Amino acid sequence: MDKSSTGETPFSPVYSAKSLIPVEVGETNLSYFQTDEESNNKVILINLELLEECRDLVHVRMEAQKHKMERYYNRRANLHYFKVGDFVLRKVNQNTRELNTGKLGPTWEGPYRISAITGKGSYELENRNGDKLPNN
């Protein structure tokens, strides 16, 4: 089974060979009789020389797959950045949920005013009285 990101089997980058299970384990085939130890060693040495190139190709395919997924995400993501003074709602999680509200309790709390921008997508919030909320 080939991986979609590399196009190779899991054994291929390591052993430079595909993992195959013979159909009939007990039956010998013609290729088995035609090989000898010397030609087998030559093929193994050639595969070892090409192993680094194979790994580089797999790495290039993996990077292309990551780039493709990043483009797909960025095309569909609707990022919104707020400014200081904007009002926002904050999602209620287990830390901020009131006791005994259950699953029918509110999922958002607020409104809160943004008092400062602390990073990309990170803000300091304050309530209506001007008290700053602790950062999560």
C-alpha positions in Angstrom: 0.0 0.0 0.0 1.6 3.3 -1.1 1.4 6.3 1.1 -0.2 9.3 -0.5 2.4 11.8 0.8 5.5 9.9 -0.5 4.1 7.6 -3.2 6.3 4.8 -1.7 5.7 1.8 0.5 6.9 2.1 4.1 9.9 -0.2 3.4 11.0 1.6 0.3 12.9 4.6 1.8 14.7 2.3 4.3 15.4 -0.8 2.4 15.0 0.5 -1.2 12.7 -2.3 -2.0 8.9 -2.8 -2.0 7.5 -5.3 0.6 5.9 -8.1 -1.3 4.3 -11.3 -0.2 4.5 -14.1 -2.7 1.3 -15.6 -3.8 2.5 -19.2 -3.4 5.2 -19.3 -0.7 6.1 -22.9 -1.4 6.5 -22.6 -5.2 9.8 -21.5 -6.7 9.8 -19.3 -9.7 12.0 -18.9 -12.7 13.7 -15.8 -11.5 14.9 -17.6 -8.4 16.8 -20.2 -10.4 18.4 -17.6 -12.7 20.0 -15.5 -10.0 23.3 -16.2 -8.4 25.1 -14.7 -5.4 27.4 -12.4 -7.5 24.6 -10.8 -9.5 22.6 -10.5 -6.3 25.5 -8.6 -4.6 25.8 -6.3 -7.6 22.1 -5.4 -7.5 22.3 -4.8 -3.7 25.3 -2.4 -4.2 23.5 -0.5 -6.9 20.5 -0.2 -4.7 22.7 1.1 -1.8 24.2 3.7 -4.1 20.8 4.9 -5.2 19.3 4.8 -1.7 20.2 8.4 -0.9 18.7 9.6 -4.2 15.5 7.7 -3.4 15.3 9.3 0.0 15.8 12.7 -1.5 13.0 12.1 -4.0 10.7 10.9 -1.2 11.5 14.1 0.8 10.7 16.3 -2.2 7.3 14.5 -2.6 6.6 14.9 1.1 7.3 18.7 1.0 5.1 19.0 -2.1 2.3 17.3 -0.3 2.7 19.6 2.8 2.7 22.6 0.5 -0.4 21.4 -1.2 -2.2 20.9 2.1 -1.1 24.4 3.3 -2.5 26.0 0.1 -5.8 24.1 0.6 -6.1 25.3 4.2 -5.2 28.9 3.4 -7.6 29.1 0.5 -10.5 28.1 2.8 -9.6 29.7 6.1 -11.4 32.9 7.0 -9.0 34.5 9.4 -10.2 37.6 11.2 -8.0 39.9 13.3 -9.4 42.3 15.8 -8.3 45.8 16.8 -8.0 47.3 20.2 -11.4 48.5 21.4 -13.4 45.8 19.5 -16.0 43.8 21.5 -15.7 40.1 21.4 -17.3 37.0 23.0 -15.1 34.4 24.7 -15.9 30.7 24.4 -16.8 29.0 27.7 -14.6 26.0 28.5 -14.5 23.7 31.6 -12.3 26.2 33.5 -14.6 29.1 33.1 -18.0 27.3 33.2 -20.2 28.0 36.2 -20.9 25.1 38.4 -24.0 22.9 37.9 -24.9 24.6 34.5 -24.8 21.3 32.6 -24.8 20.9 28.9 -27.6 23.5 28.5 -25.5 26.3 29.9 -24.2 29.2 27.7 -21.3 28.4 25.3 -20.1 32.0 25.0 -19.6 34.7 27.6 -19.0 38.4 27.3 -18.9 40.8 25.7 -15.3 41.8 26.4 -13.3 44.6 25.1 -9.9 44.0 23.6 -7.4 46.1 25.6 -4.1 45.0 23.9 -2.8 42.8 21.2 -0.3 40.3 22.7 0.6 38.4 19.6 -0.8 37.1 16.3 -4.3 36.1 17.2 -3.8 36.6 21.0 -5.4 39.4 22.9 -5.8 40.9 26.4 -9.4 41.2 27.4 -11.2 43.4 29.9 -14.8 43.4 31.1 -17.2 46.3 31.1 -15.8 47.6 34.4 -12.3 47.7 33.0 -11.0 44.7 35.0 -8.5 42.7 32.9 -9.2 39.0 32.5 -6.4 36.5 33.3 -4.8 34.9 30.2 -5.5 31.3 29.6 
